Amino acid sequence: MSDATAGADPLLHTEHVAAKIGVGGGPDTVRAYLKRTRRRVADGLPVRPQDFPLPDEMVRRSPAWRESTIDRWISNRPGRGHRPSEP
C-alpha cells in the first residue's frame, strides 16, 4: 500500500478509536470490546457485525485499525437505545 493510500485511510490506535466512538472509559473500553471479540473467536464463534472488529494491523504490540474499519463498525453498531424497526 502506498503512503498516499495509507493517508486516505489512516491507522487508528486505541486512544484514537476511543475518541472517535465516544466511549467514556477511553482506551480501556476499546480494549475490553476487543477482548470480548477475541474471546468469541477463541471459543470458535463467528465475529458478528456488531462485535468490535479485530485489528487490521499490530504496531509493535499494539492493535491498530484502519479508519474505514471503525467507520464500518460504527454504522453496524446498534448503539444506545437503538432498536431495529418492527417488521
C-alpha positions as CSV (number, residue, x, y, z in Angstrom):
1,M,0.0,0.0,0.0
2,S,1.4,3.4,-0.9
3,D,1.8,6.2,1.6
4,A,-0.8,8.2,-0.4
5,T,-3.3,5.4,0.0
6,A,-2.5,4.9,3.7
7,G,-3.1,8.6,4.3
8,A,-6.6,8.3,2.9
9,D,-7.4,5.6,5.4
10,P,-5.1,6.1,8.4
11,L,-4.4,3.6,11.2
12,L,-6.1,4.4,14.5
13,H,-4.7,3.3,17.8
14,T,-6.9,2.6,20.8
15,E,-6.8,6.2,22.0
16,H,-8.0,7.5,18.7
17,V,-10.6,4.8,18.4
18,A,-12.0,5.6,21.8
19,A,-12.2,9.3,20.9
20,K,-13.9,8.5,17.6
21,I,-16.6,6.2,19.1
22,G,-17.0,8.4,22.1
23,V,-16.7,5.8,24.9
24,G,-16.4,7.0,28.5
25,G,-13.7,4.6,29.6
26,G,-11.4,5.6,26.8
27,P,-8.8,3.2,25.6
28,D,-9.6,0.7,28.4
29,T,-13.2,0.4,27.0
30,V,-11.8,-0.3,23.5
31,R,-9.5,-3.0,24.9
32,A,-12.5,-4.5,26.7
33,Y,-14.5,-4.6,23.5
34,L,-11.6,-6.2,21.6
35,K,-11.1,-8.7,24.4
36,R,-14.8,-9.8,24.0
37,T,-14.4,-10.3,20.3
38,R,-11.1,-12.2,20.8
39,R,-12.9,-14.5,23.3
40,R,-15.7,-15.2,20.8
41,V,-13.1,-16.2,18.2
42,A,-11.2,-18.3,20.7
43,D,-14.5,-20.1,21.5
44,G,-14.9,-20.9,17.9
45,L,-17.8,-18.4,17.4
46,P,-18.0,-16.2,14.3
47,V,-17.4,-12.4,14.6
48,R,-20.8,-10.7,14.2
49,P,-21.2,-7.3,12.6
50,Q,-21.9,-5.7,15.9
51,D,-18.8,-7.2,17.6
52,F,-15.8,-5.0,17.8
53,P,-13.5,-5.6,14.8
54,L,-10.3,-7.4,15.1
55,P,-7.3,-5.1,14.5
56,D,-6.2,-4.6,10.9
57,E,-2.6,-4.5,12.0
58,M,-0.4,-4.7,15.0
59,V,2.1,-1.9,15.5
60,R,4.7,-3.4,17.8
61,R,2.4,-5.0,20.4
62,S,-0.5,-2.5,20.0
63,P,-3.6,-3.1,17.9
64,A,-4.5,-0.6,15.2
65,W,-7.5,-0.3,12.9
66,R,-8.0,1.4,9.6
67,E,-10.4,4.3,10.0
68,S,-12.6,2.7,7.4
69,T,-12.9,-0.4,9.6
70,I,-14.0,1.6,12.6
71,D,-16.4,3.7,10.4
72,R,-18.0,0.4,9.1
73,W,-18.3,-0.9,12.7
74,I,-20.0,2.3,13.8
75,S,-22.5,2.1,11.0
76,N,-23.4,-1.5,12.1
77,R,-23.3,-0.9,15.8
78,P,-26.7,-0.9,17.5
79,G,-25.8,1.9,19.9
80,R,-27.5,3.3,22.9
81,G,-31.3,3.0,22.7
82,H,-31.3,1.9,19.0
83,R,-33.8,-0.7,18.2
84,P,-34.4,-2.3,14.8
85,S,-37.6,-1.3,13.3
86,E,-40.5,-3.6,13.6
87,P,-41.4,-5.7,10.5
